[in-house]
């Protein structure tokens, strides 16, 4: 992988990380505890609120996982290990890395 491709992927990772962090900030309210004041909210509304809360918590967990993958990819770029398959050590095609810059396996190892 040449320097221009490396920089392109690095920028894509930075952009992805920034977008995920913005989503994290916007979603903080959705994960707040559900108030159980029966005078204000009916039973079905509370159930809906609790379901929404759980969905928000799961989305946050997935965002955190993606942020960890991005950090790992940036560390691999800095150490010069980026773009090699973790399983077979072959180079991962640049087209695959442009689609998912956090990829750690080539297509053959993912399928096999």
N, C-alpha and C positions, 0 to 999 in steps of 0.2 A: 504494500500500500504506500502510495507516495504522500508527500507532505500536504498537497492540496486536498487530497481525499481525507487525510487525517484531520485537517482543520475543518473541513466541511462536516465531518461526523462529530467533531468536538462541538462545533457551533449548534448542531442539531441536538446534541445532548444537553447543552446549556439552555436552549430554548424549551426543550421538553421539561427540564427541571423547573424552570421559571413558571411554566404553565401549571405544573402540578402543585407548586407552592401557592400560586394564586387560588387554585381550586381548594386547597387546604384551608386557606384563610376564609374563603367564602362559605365553606361548609361547617365551620366551627359551631355555628348556632344550631344546626340540625342535630348534632350529637349531644345536646344538653339533656339533662334528666327531664322526664315527663312529669308535669305537675298533676297530682291526683285529687284536685278539688272537684268534688262531685257537683257542687253548686254551679260551677262554671262550664264543665265539660261532661258530656254524656259518656256512657260506657263505650259505645262504638267509636266515638271521636278519640277517646283515650287509647283504644286498641289501635286505631289508625296512626295516632301520634307515636305510640311505642314501636309500631312496625316501621314507620319512617325513621325513627331514631336508630333502630337496628340496621336498616339499610344504609344510613349515613355512616355508622360505625364501620360497616363492612367496606364501604367505598373508601373510607379513610385508611383502613388496613391495607387495601390494595394500592392506594397512592403511596403509602410508606414503603411497601415492597418494591414498587417501581422506582422510587427515589433511591433505594439501596442498590438496585440494579444499575441505575445511572451513575452513582458514585463509584461502583465497581468498574464500570466501563471507563470512566475518566481516569481511575487509578491505573488501569491496564494500558491506556494510551500513554500516560506519563512514564510508565515503566518499560514501554516498548513491547508489551505482550499482547496488545490489542489485535484482534483479527485472526487469532489462531483458535482452532477448535479445542475445547477442553478435553475431548475424548480422544480424537485421532491426531491432534496437533497439526492438521492440514490448515491451509489458509481458508478462511470463510470468504466467499465471494463478496465483492464490494456492493453488488446490487442487494444482497441479503442484509448487509450492514446498514445500507441506506434506508431500507424498509424498517428494520428494527435494530437500531444502533446498540442495543443491550444484548444482542445475540451472543451466546457463548459456544454454540455448537453449529457445525455445518449441517446441511440438509440431510446428508446420508446418515449422520449420527442421530439426528432427531427422529428420523423415520425408522431406524434400525434398532 
